Amino acid sequence: MAKFSLQGKQALITGGSRGIGLAIAKELAQAGADVILLARDSTRLQQAQKELENTGSKISTYSFDLQNVNAIPQMYAEIVAANGPIDILVNNAGFTRRGPAQELSIDDWNIVITINLTAVFVLSQAFAKERIANGKKGKIINIASLMSEAVRQDNSPYAAAKGGIRQLTKALAVDWARYGINVNAIGPGYIRTDLTRPLYEDCAFHQWVIERTPIGRWGLPEDVASTALFLASEASDFITGQCIYVDGGWLSTF
């Protein structure tokens, strides 16, 4: 079990103030990692920090809007200067705009691609540059989606971004394997969070998910967090370029 310990490690988690990101933060902190939560809303960050106080790990927060991709390298440098090197990067922050493809504005397209894909690349690049310059290994965990493989109606920019995450994960894994940087992704299925509340409170949709998922339930943020711990730990050192779908079997049936 020592391979699952994150003692002496530090993790940066984007979108870490709630939902899946917060669950991952809790799991990594309980395994011994110091954790830095990054999100836009400073109030939510403070609440999340308080929620994680009993883990025994150091919890820090940083408020930043990932739309500002040009500012990401400087932001990352500031975090490292203030907190020390980052060993584990979890690219969890996400955003969507829904609508028929023929009616979507270019602004809607651009903001979804920027936050879900471009920012992931720029932040991963900043992480890798620091790791490589200092001769240190590292772990990157990207959050993909069922829509990395299948698509629901009215989700073209999100599907494009998450499909891109799947391939970006492979590309970065190949480029950075020689430096000891593992890059993997997790594709959550239908997970009960505040953001999906309108879906699981819709009786018809809720029932569709239950019937469509072989395990027969919605996932919990903790289901994703356990997989993140595995990918962040030494137990996954020979795994890179993979996307693990935590979906209760959703993609395996029809």
Buried (B, 14 or more C-beta within 10 A) or exposed (E): EEEBBBEEBBBBBBBBBBBBBBBBBBBBBBBBBBBBBBBBEEEBBBBBBEBBEEBEBBBBBBBBBBBEBEBBBEBBEEBBEEBEBBBBBBBBBBBBBBEEEEEBEEEBBBBBBBBBBBBBBBBBBBBBEBBBEEEBEBBBBBBBBBBBBEBEEBBBBBBBBBBBBBEBBBEBBEEBEEEBBBBBBBBBBBBBBEEBEEBBEEEEBBEEBBEBBEEEEBBBBBBBBBBBBBBBBEBBEEBBBBBBBBBBEBBEEE
